[in-house]
Amino acid sequence: SFEFLEQPAAIDSAFAEYAALESASWKAEGGTAISVDNAQGAFYREMLQDFARRDAAFAMRLMLDGRAIAVDFGLRDPDCMVILKTTYDQDYRACSPAQLLHEQAFAYVFQRRLARRIEFYGKLMEWHTRWTDQSRTLFHVNYYRSPFLRAARDLLKQVRRWVTPASALAADKYTHVVDGSRLRPGVWRGFAARVRPSSDLWPHDLHRRLLRSPAVPLVGPRAA
């Protein structure tokens, strides 16, 4: 079953389920998983509670036999919902639980006119293109309270370049910056055409235009 959660207590419960799922995933091996007791988890939990008290946060989950197998959480206003994080139970990965969650979530949101568009925050991933090929560029800005902090960060980056092989740096850059102009357009367009959602499923027409840039994928009804 699908659940859309808006109340602070319900969102906090869903976040705890999210953290448990991600802590049991492949991200835990790489040290990037969100958990309820690490700094990343504390940041997201406090942020969600702060926004939830202003009716500006949400969580969505897909339940099976009384437990969550996929969870999203994010921020929203009347115009836009931003999905910040998605995770799922690795035991059910063959069933694509996150995609099943989004299938129900998008229909729920657009049918009830809870937002005009939905955004996935972060770098463009292959699975995003199953829902939309509309995207926009994000700019990452770092602000330092002290020039010494910036100098220390720049020094660490320089040291990393010295100790990391050039091939690894190149691979890292390619992994984290997805540029459609470096890929074969035919592959992307063909893939999008094969997975276009059925018109019987969606109450609104989704944008199907490919914008070639490192970007945030967008999902939403076509503007009038």
GICOR-V245192 format. One record per residue. N is the residue number from 1. RES is the residue in one letter. D_FIRST is the distance of its C-alpha to the first C-alpha in Angstrom with 1 decimal. Layout:
n=N res=RES d_first=D_FIRST
n=N res=RES d_first=D_FIRST
This chain:
n=1 res=S d_first=0.0
n=2 res=F d_first=3.8
n=3 res=E d_first=6.7
n=4 res=F d_first=10.3
n=5 res=L d_first=12.9
n=6 res=E d_first=16.6
n=7 res=Q d_first=18.4
n=8 res=P d_first=20.5
n=9 res=A d_first=19.5
n=10 res=A d_first=15.7
n=11 res=I d_first=16.6
n=12 res=D d_first=19.0
n=13 res=S d_first=16.5
n=14 res=A d_first=14.2
n=15 res=F d_first=17.5
n=16 res=A d_first=18.5
n=17 res=E d_first=15.4
n=18 res=Y d_first=16.4
n=19 res=A d_first=19.9
n=20 res=A d_first=19.2
n=21 res=L d_first=17.5
n=22 res=E d_first=20.2
n=23 res=S d_first=22.9
n=24 res=A d_first=22.0
n=25 res=S d_first=22.2
n=26 res=W d_first=25.3
n=27 res=K d_first=25.9
n=28 res=A d_first=27.0
n=29 res=E d_first=29.8
n=30 res=G d_first=31.0
n=31 res=G d_first=30.9
n=32 res=T d_first=28.7
n=33 res=A d_first=25.5
n=34 res=I d_first=24.3
n=35 res=S d_first=24.5
n=36 res=V d_first=24.7
n=37 res=D d_first=28.4
n=38 res=N d_first=29.8
n=39 res=A d_first=31.3
n=40 res=Q d_first=28.6
n=41 res=G d_first=25.9
n=42 res=A d_first=28.1
n=43 res=F d_first=28.7
n=44 res=Y d_first=25.1
n=45 res=R d_first=24.2
n=46 res=E d_first=27.2
n=47 res=M d_first=26.7
n=48 res=L d_first=23.1
n=49 res=Q d_first=24.3
n=50 res=D d_first=27.3
n=51 res=F d_first=25.5
n=52 res=A d_first=22.8
n=53 res=R d_first=25.7
n=54 res=R d_first=26.7
n=55 res=D d_first=23.3
n=56 res=A d_first=23.5
n=57 res=A d_first=20.7
n=58 res=F d_first=16.9
n=59 res=A d_first=14.1
n=60 res=M d_first=10.7
n=61 res=R d_first=8.3
n=62 res=L d_first=5.7
n=63 res=M d_first=5.1
n=64 res=L d_first=6.7
n=65 res=D d_first=9.0
n=66 res=G d_first=9.0
n=67 res=R d_first=9.9
n=68 res=A d_first=9.4
n=69 res=I d_first=10.2
n=70 res=A d_first=10.8
n=71 res=V d_first=12.1
n=72 res=D d_first=14.2
n=73 res=F d_first=16.7
n=74 res=G d_first=19.6
n=75 res=L d_first=22.0
n=76 res=R d_first=22.4
n=77 res=D d_first=24.9
n=78 res=P d_first=25.0
n=79 res=D d_first=25.9
n=80 res=C d_first=24.0
n=81 res=M d_first=20.9
n=82 res=V d_first=21.8
n=83 res=I d_first=19.4
n=84 res=L d_first=21.5
n=85 res=K d_first=19.7
n=86 res=T d_first=16.9
n=87 res=T d_first=16.4
n=88 res=Y d_first=14.4
n=89 res=D d_first=14.9
n=90 res=Q d_first=18.1
n=91 res=D d_first=17.5
n=92 res=Y d_first=14.9
n=93 res=R d_first=17.0
n=94 res=A d_first=18.0
n=95 res=C d_first=14.6
n=96 res=S d_first=14.7
n=97 res=P d_first=11.4
n=98 res=A d_first=12.9
n=99 res=Q d_first=13.6
n=100 res=L d_first=10.3
n=101 res=L d_first=9.1
n=102 res=H d_first=12.3
n=103 res=E d_first=12.0
n=104 res=Q d_first=9.2
n=105 res=A d_first=11.0
n=106 res=F d_first=14.3
n=107 res=A d_first=13.7
n=108 res=Y d_first=12.3
n=109 res=V d_first=15.3
n=110 res=F d_first=18.0
n=111 res=Q d_first=17.2
n=112 res=R d_first=17.6
n=113 res=R d_first=20.5
n=114 res=L d_first=19.4
n=115 res=A d_first=21.5
n=116 res=R d_first=23.9
n=117 res=R d_first=23.0
n=118 res=I d_first=20.9
n=119 res=E d_first=22.8
n=120 res=F d_first=22.1
n=121 res=Y d_first=24.7
n=122 res=G d_first=26.9
n=123 res=K d_first=28.7
n=124 res=L d_first=27.7
n=125 res=M d_first=25.8
n=126 res=E d_first=25.6
n=127 res=W d_first=21.9
n=128 res=H d_first=22.3
n=129 res=T d_first=24.5
n=130 res=R d_first=21.8
n=131 res=W d_first=20.7
n=132 res=T d_first=24.1
n=133 res=D d_first=27.7
n=134 res=Q d_first=28.7
n=135 res=S d_first=29.5
n=136 res=R d_first=32.0
n=137 res=T d_first=34.0
n=138 res=L d_first=33.6
n=139 res=F d_first=36.6
n=140 res=H d_first=36.5
n=141 res=V d_first=39.2
n=142 res=N d_first=40.4
n=143 res=Y d_first=42.5
n=144 res=Y d_first=44.8
n=145 res=R d_first=46.4
n=146 res=S d_first=49.3
n=147 res=P d_first=51.1
n=148 res=F d_first=51.4
n=149 res=L d_first=47.7
n=150 res=R d_first=47.6
n=151 res=A d_first=50.7
n=152 res=A d_first=49.0
n=153 res=R d_first=45.9
n=154 res=D d_first=48.1
n=155 res=L d_first=50.1
n=156 res=L d_first=47.0
n=157 res=K d_first=46.0
n=158 res=Q d_first=49.5
n=159 res=V d_first=49.6
n=160 res=R d_first=46.4
n=161 res=R d_first=48.1
n=162 res=W d_first=51.1
n=163 res=V d_first=49.2
n=164 res=T d_first=46.6
n=165 res=P d_first=47.7
n=166 res=A d_first=47.7
n=167 res=S d_first=45.5
n=168 res=A d_first=42.7
n=169 res=L d_first=43.1
n=170 res=A d_first=42.9
n=171 res=A d_first=39.7
n=172 res=D d_first=38.1
n=173 res=K d_first=39.1
n=174 res=Y d_first=37.6
n=175 res=T d_first=34.3
n=176 res=H d_first=33.8
n=177 res=V d_first=35.2
n=178 res=V d_first=33.7
n=179 res=D d_first=36.3
n=180 res=G d_first=35.6
n=181 res=S d_first=39.4
n=182 res=R d_first=39.7
n=183 res=L d_first=37.4
n=184 res=R d_first=38.2
n=185 res=P d_first=36.9
n=186 res=G d_first=36.7
n=187 res=V d_first=34.0
n=188 res=W d_first=31.8
n=189 res=R d_first=32.4
n=190 res=G d_first=31.9
n=191 res=F d_first=28.7
n=192 res=A d_first=27.4
n=193 res=A d_first=28.5
n=194 res=R d_first=26.8
n=195 res=V d_first=23.3
n=196 res=R d_first=23.6
n=197 res=P d_first=20.5
n=198 res=S d_first=21.0
n=199 res=S d_first=22.6
n=200 res=D d_first=20.5
n=201 res=L d_first=17.3
n=202 res=W d_first=18.6
n=203 res=P d_first=20.1
n=204 res=H d_first=22.6
n=205 res=D d_first=24.9
n=206 res=L d_first=24.3
n=207 res=H d_first=27.5
n=208 res=R d_first=28.7
n=209 res=R d_first=31.7
n=210 res=L d_first=32.5
n=211 res=L d_first=34.2
n=212 res=R d_first=35.9
n=213 res=S d_first=35.8
n=214 res=P d_first=34.2
n=215 res=A d_first=31.4
n=216 res=V d_first=28.1
n=217 res=P d_first=25.7
n=218 res=L d_first=24.7
n=219 res=V d_first=22.1
n=220 res=G d_first=22.9
n=221 res=P d_first=24.5
n=222 res=R d_first=28.1
n=223 res=A d_first=30.5
n=224 res=A d_first=32.6
